[in-house]
Amino acid sequence: MAAILVPVSAAFCALLFFVVAEAAGARLFALAPPSNVAEAVALGDAARALAFIGAGQSPDGRWPVRRGLLDSQKPVRVTALQAAILSRNPEIAGLLLRRGAHPEHGESLACLAQADAIDRELPPATFGAAPAEYYSGPMIRGTEALARCGLEAD
């Protein structure tokens, strides 16, 4: 009897702990909501990204993105387009371009798309760059891809 009662009681206590914590406002396993347009893009939340843009945030600005969202062990500052490429969200990249994002450094963005292996969805012409091979080598991501393509990753 005790062999059944102990695990069931432990599971009940754990469940009760999480229910009370949720009711108190603690979000133990929840990811914090995005704080800017680049984080929204990195999380794949197009609606929230558009809301940030509507509230006045520029998709061309460099925004802080917390560590871990873009395959980086530290926070990075990127534009919304860079975040879309690094998070492998070509649809959101297209949406940003339609909503007024300006692809400065088109060759570098094309390089980033090629380094992240999404250049079929985002060819160089998407960023105003001539069709060419801007990156050759194995797929790389995060700050390594930014650095290899000549983009700041502070």
CORHU-V87849 format. One record per backbone hydrogen bond with DSSP energy under -0.5 kcal/mol. NH is the residue of the N-H (numbers start at 1). CO is the residue of the C=O. If there is no record, write none. Layout:
BEGIN
nh=(NH & NH)
co=(CO & CO)
END
This chain:
BEGIN
nh=(4 & 5 & 6 & 8 & 9 & 10 & 11 & 12 & 13 & 14 & 15 & 16 & 17 & 18 & 19 & 20 & 21 & 22 & 23 & 24 & 25 & 26 & 28 & 40 & 41 & 42 & 43 & 44 & 45 & 46 & 49 & 50 & 51 & 52 & 53 & 54 & 55 & 56 & 57 & 61 & 63 & 63 & 65 & 68 & 69 & 71 & 76 & 78 & 78 & 80 & 81 & 83 & 84 & 85 & 86 & 87 & 88 & 89 & 93 & 94 & 95 & 96 & 97 & 98 & 99 & 100 & 101 & 103 & 104 & 109 & 110 & 111 & 112 & 113 & 114 & 115 & 116 & 117 & 118 & 119 & 122 & 126 & 127 & 128 & 129 & 134 & 140 & 144 & 145 & 146 & 147 & 148 & 149 & 150 & 151)
co=(1 & 1 & 2 & 4 & 5 & 6 & 7 & 8 & 9 & 10 & 11 & 12 & 13 & 14 & 15 & 16 & 17 & 18 & 19 & 20 & 22 & 21 & 26 & 36 & 37 & 38 & 39 & 41 & 40 & 44 & 45 & 46 & 47 & 48 & 49 & 50 & 51 & 53 & 52 & 58 & 61 & 78 & 76 & 72 & 66 & 68 & 65 & 63 & 76 & 59 & 59 & 79 & 80 & 81 & 82 & 83 & 85 & 84 & 89 & 90 & 91 & 92 & 93 & 94 & 95 & 97 & 96 & 101 & 102 & 105 & 106 & 107 & 108 & 109 & 110 & 111 & 112 & 114 & 113 & 113 & 118 & 123 & 124 & 125 & 124 & 132 & 115 & 141 & 141 & 142 & 143 & 144 & 145 & 147 & 146)
END
